[in-house]
Amino acid sequence: MTSSEEIATFAQELLAEHNRLRDQFGGVNDLELDAELSSKAQAHADSLAARQCKLENSTDESVGENLYYLESDDGKYTAKHIVDYWLRRSNFDHKTKPRTTNHFTQIVWKSSEKLGVGVSRAANGAVYVAAFYSPRGNVVNYLDENVLMKDAAQTDAGAGSSSDNQNDVRMNLKLFKIKIYNKF
């Protein structure tokens, strides 16, 4: 099981990664960690871990959601790795504004103000992470007004090299069997 201290530390790290991207790519207000939303996210992560199942979106339509699942020999995970993986799953190229909603757009969604984080470890060692957002993002008709992009030159300067990121991905994929799903 994951201790409440580990979850609290991880939640702060995940919040920092979200806010770094929100500033870098849109210059929008920081998200705030919310206890009630974290409680909902934790309940969902615990449910998934207890059932040791594939990722399933919660039934709470009032929240936005990014989910993460990790199986590895050591069960280690970092907030940066998870957020970077959500970006890669979104096929985000750091230069072009997305035309559809995805993991990235939920992270930087301007009208989302709160983040809830839940982490649970299953009996088999798999780790489940649930990130809930409020107000919910990824509303298709509101993409243009909620996903803002700073100048591409600014974003490229802070994004790191794509070959470094690709090497990280290759290395991580060798170590981990990962499945990701996102609630749109």
C-alpha positions in Angstrom: 0.0 0.0 0.0 1.0 3.6 -0.5 1.3 5.6 2.7 -0.7 8.9 3.2 2.7 10.7 3.5 3.9 9.3 0.2 0.6 10.3 -1.5 0.8 13.9 -0.1 4.4 14.3 -1.3 3.5 12.8 -4.7 0.4 15.1 -4.9 2.6 18.2 -4.4 5.0 17.0 -7.0 2.3 16.3 -9.5 0.7 19.7 -8.8 4.1 21.4 -9.5 4.5 19.5 -12.8 1.0 20.6 -13.8 1.6 24.2 -12.9 5.0 24.2 -14.7 3.2 23.2 -17.9 0.3 25.6 -17.4 2.8 28.5 -17.1 5.1 27.2 -20.0 2.4 26.6 -22.5 -0.5 28.9 -21.7 0.5 31.3 -18.9 -2.7 30.4 -17.1 -3.3 30.4 -13.4 -1.9 27.7 -11.2 -4.0 24.8 -10.2 -4.6 24.4 -6.4 -4.6 21.0 -4.7 -8.1 20.4 -3.3 -8.7 18.0 -0.4 -12.3 17.0 -1.5 -11.2 16.4 -5.1 -8.2 14.4 -3.9 -10.5 12.3 -1.7 -12.6 11.5 -4.8 -9.5 10.7 -6.8 -8.1 8.6 -4.0 -11.3 6.6 -3.8 -11.2 6.0 -7.6 -7.5 4.9 -7.5 -8.2 2.6 -4.5 -11.2 1.0 -6.4 -9.0 0.4 -9.5 -6.2 -1.1 -7.4 -8.6 -3.3 -5.3 -10.0 -4.8 -8.5 -6.5 -4.9 -10.2 -8.3 -4.0 -13.4 -7.5 -2.0 -16.5 -8.1 1.7 -16.1 -11.7 2.8 -16.1 -13.0 6.3 -16.0 -14.9 7.3 -12.9 -18.6 7.8 -13.2 -18.3 11.4 -11.8 -19.1 13.5 -14.9 -18.4 16.7 -13.0 -14.6 16.2 -13.0 -12.0 16.1 -15.7 -9.7 13.1 -15.4 -6.3 11.8 -16.3 -5.4 8.2 -15.3 -2.2 6.3 -15.1 -1.3 2.6 -14.6 2.1 1.2 -14.0 3.4 -2.3 -13.6 7.1 -2.7 -12.9 9.5 -4.8 -10.9 10.2 -2.0 -8.5 6.9 -0.1 -8.6 8.6 3.2 -8.7 7.1 6.2 -10.3 7.6 10.0 -10.4 5.3 12.9 -11.1 7.5 14.1 -13.9 7.5 10.7 -15.6 3.7 10.5 -15.4 3.0 14.0 -16.8 5.6 13.5 -19.5 4.0 10.3 -20.5 0.6 12.0 -20.7 2.2 14.6 -23.0 3.7 11.9 -25.2 0.3 10.1 -25.3 -1.2 13.4 -26.5 1.2 13.5 -29.4 2.0 17.1 -28.4 4.8 18.7 -30.4 5.4 21.9 -28.4 4.7 24.0 -31.5 1.2 23.5 -32.7 -2.0 24.2 -30.7 -4.0 20.9 -30.3 -7.1 20.7 -32.4 -8.7 18.0 -30.2 -8.8 17.4 -26.5 -6.4 15.0 -24.8 -4.3 14.5 -21.7 -2.3 17.7 -22.4 -5.3 19.9 -22.9 -6.8 18.8 -19.6 -3.6 19.7 -17.8 -3.4 23.2 -19.2 -7.2 23.9 -19.4 -7.6 27.5 -18.4 -10.9 27.2 -16.6 -9.8 24.3 -14.4 -8.8 25.6 -11.0 -8.4 22.6 -8.8 -6.5 19.3 -8.9 -7.2 16.2 -6.9 -4.7 13.4 -6.7 -5.1 9.7 -5.7 -2.5 7.0 -5.7 -3.0 3.4 -4.9 -0.8 0.3 -5.1 -2.5 -3.0 -5.9 -1.6 -6.3 -4.2 0.3 -7.3 -7.3 2.5 -4.1 -7.0 0.8 -2.2 -9.8 0.4 1.6 -9.2 -2.8 3.4 -10.1 -2.8 7.3 -10.3 -6.0 9.3 -10.7 -5.8 13.1 -11.4 -9.2 14.8 -11.1 -9.8 18.4 -12.3 -12.4 20.9 -11.4 -14.1 22.6 -13.1 -13.9 19.8 -15.7 -11.9 20.6 -18.8 -11.7 19.1 -22.3 -15.1 20.5 -23.4 -14.8 20.3 -27.1 -16.6 23.6 -28.0 -14.4 25.5 -25.6 -11.0 24.3 -26.7 -9.8 27.6 -28.3 -10.6 29.7 -25.3 -9.1 27.3 -22.7 -6.0 26.0 -24.4 -3.7 29.0 -24.9 -0.2 28.7 -26.4 2.7 31.0 -25.8 5.1 31.7 -28.6 6.7 28.5 -30.0 10.2 29.8 -29.5 9.5 30.2 -25.7 8.1 26.8 -25.3 10.9 25.1 -27.2 13.5 26.7 -25.0 12.0 25.1 -21.9 10.8 21.8 -23.3 14.1 19.9 -23.5 15.4 18.2 -26.6 13.1 15.8 -28.3 15.9 13.2 -28.6 16.4 13.3 -24.8 12.7 12.8 -24.3 12.6 10.0 -26.8 15.6 8.3 -25.1 13.7 8.7 -21.7 10.6 7.1 -23.3 12.6 4.1 -24.7 14.3 3.5 -21.4 11.1 3.8 -19.4 9.2 1.5 -21.8 11.8 -1.1 -21.4 11.3 -1.0 -17.6 7.5 -0.5 -17.5 4.4 -2.0 -18.9 2.2 1.1 -19.0 -1.4 1.7 -19.9 -2.9 5.1 -20.0 -6.5 6.3 -20.5 -8.0 9.7 -20.4 -11.5 10.8 -19.8 -12.6 13.4 -22.3 
